């Protein structure tokens, strides 16, 4: 049994959804997204996974970004936020997620 492989595939499949859920609450910069994900070991990810995903979502017009100066005098940070298309995409994902959870609960006999 290779539970780690299964978990890895599971995370790859839902990481995009998790990031969009975070950005639906507020704009975030990349490192902030990584920090938030690290609070949940099952979905914790690396820069080499998250940054390409953010770039792809932006290229697909689901995210927009803006550079903002840091209050602490650090280099500017690139903040990401949902576009109108991103909000619609997230709403569709939410519906599909509910269907998936319902199917899983049924299969488990709950």
C-alpha positions in Angstrom: 0.0 0.0 0.0 1.4 3.4 -1.0 -0.6 5.9 1.0 2.0 8.7 0.4 1.5 8.4 -3.4 -2.2 8.5 -3.0 -2.0 11.6 -0.7 0.3 13.3 -3.2 -2.1 12.8 -6.1 -5.0 14.0 -3.9 -3.1 17.2 -3.0 -2.2 17.9 -6.6 -5.9 17.6 -7.5 -7.1 20.1 -4.8 -4.3 22.5 -4.4 -5.7 24.9 -7.0 -9.1 24.8 -5.3 -7.5 25.5 -1.9 -5.5 28.5 -3.2 -8.6 30.0 -4.9 -10.5 29.5 -1.6 -7.8 31.5 0.2 -7.8 34.3 -2.4 -11.6 34.5 -2.2 -11.2 35.8 1.4 -8.4 38.3 0.7 -5.5 39.1 -1.6 -2.3 37.4 -0.7 1.3 37.3 -1.9 3.1 34.0 -2.8 4.9 33.4 0.5 1.8 34.2 2.5 0.0 31.5 0.5 2.8 29.0 1.3 2.6 29.9 5.0 -1.2 29.4 5.1 -0.9 26.1 3.3 1.8 25.0 5.8 -0.8 25.2 8.6 -2.4 22.1 7.1 0.2 19.3 6.7 -2.0 17.4 4.2 -1.9 20.4 1.7 1.5 22.0 2.6 3.4 22.7 -0.7 6.6 24.1 -1.9 7.5 27.2 -3.9 8.2 25.0 -7.0 4.6 23.9 -6.9 2.7 27.0 -5.8 4.4 29.7 -8.0 3.9 27.9 -11.3 0.3 27.3 -10.3 -0.2 31.0 -9.5 1.3 31.9 -12.9 -0.9 29.5 -14.8 -4.0 30.8 -13.0 -3.1 34.3 -13.9 -2.4 33.4 -17.5 -5.9 31.8 -17.6 -7.3 35.0 -16.3 -8.5 33.6 -13.0 -6.1 35.7 -11.0 -4.8 39.3 -11.3 -1.8 40.6 -9.5 -0.4 43.9 -8.3 3.0 44.8 -6.8 2.8 46.6 -3.5 5.5 48.1 -1.3 6.1 46.4 2.0 5.4 48.4 5.1 8.6 47.0 6.7 10.9 48.5 4.0 11.3 45.0 2.4 11.2 44.6 -1.4 7.7 45.0 -3.0 5.4 41.9 -2.9 3.2 40.6 -5.7 -0.3 40.2 -4.4 -2.8 37.9 -6.1 -6.6 38.3 -6.1 -9.4 36.6 -8.0 -10.7 38.1 -11.2 -14.4 38.0 -12.1 -13.6 34.9 -14.1 -11.8 33.4 -11.1 -14.8 34.0 -8.9 -17.0 32.2 -11.4 -14.5 29.3 -11.7 -14.4 29.0 -7.9 -18.2 29.0 -7.7 -18.2 26.1 -10.2 -15.5 24.3 -8.2 -17.6 24.8 -5.0 -20.5 23.1 -6.7 -18.4 20.2 -7.9 -16.8 19.8 -4.5 -20.2 19.5 -2.9 -21.1 16.8 -5.4 -17.9 14.9 -4.7 -18.4 15.1 -0.9 -22.0 13.9 -1.3 -20.8 10.9 -3.4 -18.1 10.0 -0.9 -20.5 10.2 2.0 -22.9 7.9 0.1 -20.2 5.4 -0.7 -19.1 5.4 3.0 -22.7 4.8 4.0 -23.0 8.1 5.9 
